Amino acid sequence: MTSESAILFGQFLRSPAATGAVAPSSRRLSEAVCVPVPERGDPVVVELGPGTGPFTAEIQRRLGGRGRHLAVEINSRLAGRLAARYPGVELMVDDAARLPELLAGRGVAAADVIVSGLPWAAFPPAHQAGLLRAVVASLGPGGAFTTFSYVHARALPAALRFRRGLCRAFEEVVAGRTVWRNLPPAFVYHARRPRR
């Protein structure tokens, strides 16, 4: 077990609902989730729940020093490690439900892309809905939002509730192909054009 895997597993054991994952996301899942990050221009990319940083690495690779990359991580231990590894990321140790206020505090009117590693199916209904409202309020009109779900959780009531919430919050929601080379296997939701 790598040190990143051991740290994430330890954090999962301490707080399964907040951590949500037993292992870091794979490179393949990271690539699939980060598809909407533009490889040109100066976009504002926000990452929710970066954990040990697999999506962070892919976002940084795609940005190549352009634009802004902001991240919100509620776990201070994971945030500390992430800040040390990726000093170019504007990291905020806070609750993603406060995203509109956090961005305003950094002088950001709206994000072009929001990438989420949050465990949506682990959240109670009110928290899930509040987080989704924060995402919609923080995106520009043509903004894109991506997140993922584990295949085994697809039929759980919380996962179905999240899917319905996504469809209400965005004009377009597409589920990508299953990424089998992830532990556990997962698929990506691509959502565009938030409804106001």
C-alpha positions as a Python dict, from the first residue, in 0.01 Angstrom:
ca = {
    (1, 'M'): (0, 0, 0),
    (2, 'T'): (147, 339, -99),
    (3, 'S'): (168, 616, 160),
    (4, 'E'): (-112, 810, -18),
    (5, 'S'): (-333, 501, -8),
    (6, 'A'): (-251, 438, 359),
    (7, 'I'): (-328, 799, 454),
    (8, 'L'): (-659, 802, 266),
    (9, 'F'): (-761, 465, 409),
    (10, 'G'): (-678, 590, 759),
    (11, 'Q'): (-887, 903, 706),
    (12, 'F'): (-1170, 685, 573),
    (13, 'L'): (-1162, 474, 890),
    (14, 'R'): (-1174, 791, 1104),
    (15, 'S'): (-1463, 948, 909),
    (16, 'P'): (-1613, 735, 630),
    (17, 'A'): (-1893, 980, 541),
    (18, 'A'): (-1657, 1276, 505),
    (19, 'T'): (-1379, 1088, 324),
    (20, 'G'): (-1593, 860, 110),
    (21, 'A'): (-1307, 669, -60),
    (22, 'V'): (-1089, 384, 60),
    (23, 'A'): (-820, 445, -204),
    (24, 'P'): (-707, 737, -421),
    (25, 'S'): (-870, 768, -762),
    (26, 'S'): (-680, 611, -1050),
    (27, 'R'): (-506, 804, -1326),
    (28, 'R'): (-774, 687, -1571),
    (29, 'L'): (-1056, 818, -1353),
    (30, 'S'): (-867, 1144, -1302),
    (31, 'E'): (-833, 1188, -1678),
    (32, 'A'): (-1205, 1116, -1729),
    (33, 'V'): (-1318, 1357, -1456),
    (34, 'C'): (-1090, 1639, -1574),
    (35, 'V'): (-1199, 1632, -1941),
    (36, 'P'): (-1371, 1976, -1926),
    (37, 'V'): (-1058, 2153, -1799),
    (38, 'P'): (-955, 2366, -2100),
    (39, 'E'): (-603, 2323, -2232),
    (40, 'R'): (-608, 2684, -2364),
    (41, 'G'): (-692, 3024, -2219),
    (42, 'D'): (-695, 3125, -1854),
    (43, 'P'): (-984, 2936, -1695),
    (44, 'V'): (-1087, 2935, -1332),
    (45, 'V'): (-1099, 2572, -1219),
    (46, 'V'): (-1235, 2479, -878),
    (47, 'E'): (-1175, 2138, -723),
    (48, 'L'): (-1393, 2009, -441),
    (49, 'G'): (-1260, 1741, -208),
    (50, 'P'): (-915, 1691, -362),
    (51, 'G'): (-812, 1438, -95),
    (52, 'T'): (-461, 1314, -174),
    (53, 'G'): (-455, 1492, -511),
    (54, 'P'): (-507, 1258, -807),
    (55, 'F'): (-747, 1505, -975),
    (56, 'T'): (-523, 1793, -863),
    (57, 'A'): (-230, 1648, -1056),
    (58, 'E'): (-437, 1611, -1373),
    (59, 'I'): (-584, 1963, -1344),
    (60, 'Q'): (-234, 2106, -1295),
    (61, 'R'): (-110, 1912, -1597),
    (62, 'R'): (-395, 2041, -1814),
    (63, 'L'): (-358, 2401, -1697),
    (64, 'G'): (17, 2405, -1743),
    (65, 'G'): (56, 2718, -1530),
    (66, 'R'): (-238, 2906, -1688),
    (67, 'G'): (-553, 3035, -1519),
    (68, 'R'): (-640, 2970, -1155),
    (69, 'H'): (-682, 2643, -970),
    (70, 'L'): (-868, 2671, -641),
    (71, 'A'): (-941, 2374, -417),
    (72, 'V'): (-1164, 2321, -113),
    (73, 'E'): (-1075, 2038, 126),
    (74, 'I'): (-1246, 1996, 464),
    (75, 'N'): (-986, 1752, 605),
    (76, 'S'): (-695, 1958, 740),
    (77, 'R'): (-448, 1665, 731),
    (78, 'L'): (-516, 1595, 365),
    (79, 'A'): (-513, 1968, 290),
    (80, 'G'): (-170, 2010, 449),
    (81, 'R'): (-18, 1734, 238),
    (82, 'L'): (-185, 1869, -76),
    (83, 'A'): (-58, 2224, -13),
    (84, 'A'): (297, 2094, 24),
    (85, 'R'): (278, 1895, -302),
    (86, 'Y'): (97, 2157, -511),
    (87, 'P'): (198, 2508, -398),
    (88, 'G'): (38, 2661, -710),
    (89, 'V'): (-310, 2555, -598),
    (90, 'E'): (-509, 2809, -396),
    (91, 'L'): (-620, 2574, -118),
    (92, 'M'): (-900, 2653, 126),
    (93, 'V'): (-962, 2431, 430),
    (94, 'D'): (-1337, 2466, 458),
    (95, 'D'): (-1675, 2317, 375),
    (96, 'A'): (-1758, 2312, 2),
    (97, 'A'): (-2115, 2417, 88),
    (98, 'R'): (-1966, 2764, 146),
    (99, 'L'): (-1820, 2775, -206),
    (100, 'P'): (-1986, 3100, -326),
    (101, 'E'): (-1854, 3290, -22),
    (102, 'L'): (-1511, 3128, -47),
    (103, 'L'): (-1475, 3227, -412),
    (104, 'A'): (-1599, 3580, -346),
    (105, 'G'): (-1335, 3610, -74),
    (106, 'R'): (-1071, 3527, -336),
    (107, 'G'): (-1208, 3776, -588),
    (108, 'V'): (-1359, 3507, -813),
    (109, 'A'): (-1699, 3594, -961),
    (110, 'A'): (-1761, 3250, -1118),
    (111, 'A'): (-1579, 2929, -1202),
    (112, 'D'): (-1549, 2799, -1557),
    (113, 'V'): (-1515, 2439, -1440),
    (114, 'I'): (-1585, 2265, -1109),
    (115, 'V'): (-1437, 1918, -1058),
    (116, 'S'): (-1560, 1721, -760),
    (117, 'G'): (-1415, 1431, -567),
    (118, 'L'): (-1684, 1460, -297),
    (119, 'P'): (-1864, 1144, -181),
    (120, 'W'): (-2211, 1261, -289),
    (121, 'A'): (-2390, 934, -207),
    (122, 'A'): (-2255, 945, 150),
    (123, 'F'): (-2423, 1278, 229),
    (124, 'P'): (-2766, 1320, 390),
    (125, 'P'): (-3030, 1483, 166),
    (126, 'A'): (-3005, 1838, 304),
    (127, 'H'): (-2625, 1847, 281),
    (128, 'Q'): (-2626, 1696, -68),
    (129, 'A'): (-2879, 1957, -186),
    (130, 'G'): (-2687, 2243, -21),
    (131, 'L'): (-2361, 2139, -187),
    (132, 'L'): (-2529, 2115, -527),
    (133, 'R'): (-2680, 2463, -482),
    (134, 'A'): (-2332, 2595, -397),
    (135, 'V'): (-2191, 2439, -715),
    (136, 'V'): (-2464, 2589, -935),
    (137, 'A'): (-2428, 2932, -771),
    (138, 'S'): (-2050, 2926, -828),
    (139, 'L'): (-2046, 2839, -1200),
    (140, 'G'): (-2060, 3081, -1491),
    (141, 'P'): (-2356, 3044, -1734),
    (142, 'G'): (-2162, 2815, -1971),
    (143, 'G'): (-1984, 2636, -1688),
    (144, 'A'): (-1913, 2266, -1661),
    (145, 'F'): (-1930, 2040, -1357),
    (146, 'T'): (-1789, 1690, -1333),
    (147, 'T'): (-1798, 1435, -1057),
    (148, 'F'): (-1805, 1060, -1029),
    (149, 'S'): (-1995, 778, -866),
    (150, 'Y'): (-1891, 427, -783),
    (151, 'V'): (-2063, 160, -992),
    (152, 'H'): (-2165, -46, -689),
    (153, 'A'): (-2345, 256, -537),
    (154, 'R'): (-2537, 352, -852),
    (155, 'A'): (-2872, 212, -730),
    (156, 'L'): (-2851, 340, -371),
    (157, 'P'): (-3123, 590, -276),
    (158, 'A'): (-2869, 866, -206),
    (159, 'A'): (-2702, 810, -546),
    (160, 'L'): (-3038, 818, -726),
    (161, 'R'): (-3133, 1134, -535),
    (162, 'F'): (-2805, 1294, -642),
    (163, 'R'): (-2866, 1203, -1008),
    (164, 'R'): (-3215, 1358, -994),
    (165, 'G'): (-3068, 1669, -829),
    (166, 'L'): (-2807, 1698, -1105),
    (167, 'C'): (-3075, 1677, -1373),
    (168, 'R'): (-3275, 1952, -1201),
    (169, 'A'): (-2965, 2171, -1156),
    (170, 'F'): (-2818, 2144, -1509),
    (171, 'E'): (-2958, 2156, -1861),
    (172, 'E'): (-2733, 1870, -1974),
    (173, 'V'): (-2619, 1570, -1767),
    (174, 'V'): (-2434, 1281, -1930),
    (175, 'A'): (-2298, 972, -1757),
    (176, 'G'): (-1966, 862, -1903),
    (177, 'R'): (-1834, 511, -1954),
    (178, 'T'): (-1735, 298, -1658),
    (179, 'V'): (-1370, 329, -1556),
    (180, 'W'): (-1299, -32, -1462),
    (181, 'R'): (-936, 41, -1373),
    (182, 'N'): (-1029, 222, -1053),
    (183, 'L'): (-1078, 86, -701),
    (184, 'P'): (-1374, 50, -694),
    (185, 'P'): (-1488, 93, -1057),
    (186, 'A'): (-1654, 430, -1120),
    (187, 'F'): (-1824, 639, -1386),
    (188, 'V'): (-1824, 1014, -1444),
    (189, 'Y'): (-2112, 1260, -1458),
    (190, 'H'): (-2057, 1549, -1700),
    (191, 'A'): (-2300, 1837, -1633),
    (192, 'R'): (-2320, 2162, -1829),
    (193, 'R'): (-2512, 2487, -1827),
    (194, 'P'): (-2636, 2535, -1471),
    (195, 'R'): (-3001, 2633, -1429),
    (196, 'R'): (-3047, 2954, -1233),
}
